[in-house]
Amino acid sequence: MSASLRPDIDGVTDALIGFINTQIMAPGRSITPTDSFEGAGIDSMALLKILLYVETEFGIWIPDEDQVDEHIANARTLAEYLCRRASAA
């Protein structure tokens, strides 16, 4: 059940936030697109779940060398990175 990723940063951001808020964050606690993953308490295991969601949903695996704050600091930076990768493919 893989969705096609179109370079729509807002749509990708919304999908990421929806997943994170329903599957990772505690009930009654949610994040916004620009909230820091680290500041929100998203640890390495939660980040792995997000990366697996990205691969399943969008068909993009993020190589280790790209797993830096510049690309995965928050949902918005992750969406921007994914859309750049999709546009370059």
PERAMO-V642882 format. One record per residue. NEAR is the number of other C-alpha atoms within 8 Angstrom. D_FIRST is the distance of its C-alpha to the first C-alpha in whole Angstrom. Layout:
# PERAMO-V642882
NEAR | D_FIRST
NEAR | D_FIRST
This chain:
# PERAMO-V642882
4 | 0
7 | 4
7 | 7
7 | 10
10 | 12
7 | 16
8 | 19
8 | 19
10 | 21
7 | 21
7 | 17
11 | 16
13 | 19
9 | 18
8 | 14
11 | 16
12 | 19
8 | 17
10 | 15
11 | 18
12 | 20
8 | 18
6 | 17
8 | 20
10 | 23
7 | 26
6 | 26
4 | 28
7 | 28
8 | 26
10 | 26
7 | 26
10 | 24
8 | 27
10 | 28
8 | 29
12 | 26
8 | 29
7 | 31
8 | 29
6 | 29
10 | 25
8 | 26
6 | 25
7 | 23
9 | 21
9 | 21
8 | 19
8 | 17
11 | 16
10 | 16
9 | 13
9 | 11
11 | 12
10 | 11
10 | 7
10 | 7
11 | 10
11 | 10
8 | 14
8 | 16
7 | 19
6 | 22
5 | 24
5 | 27
7 | 25
9 | 24
8 | 28
6 | 28
6 | 29
11 | 25
11 | 24
12 | 27
11 | 25
15 | 22
10 | 23
12 | 24
12 | 21
13 | 19
10 | 22
9 | 22
9 | 18
14 | 19
9 | 22
8 | 20
10 | 18
8 | 21
5 | 23
4 | 20
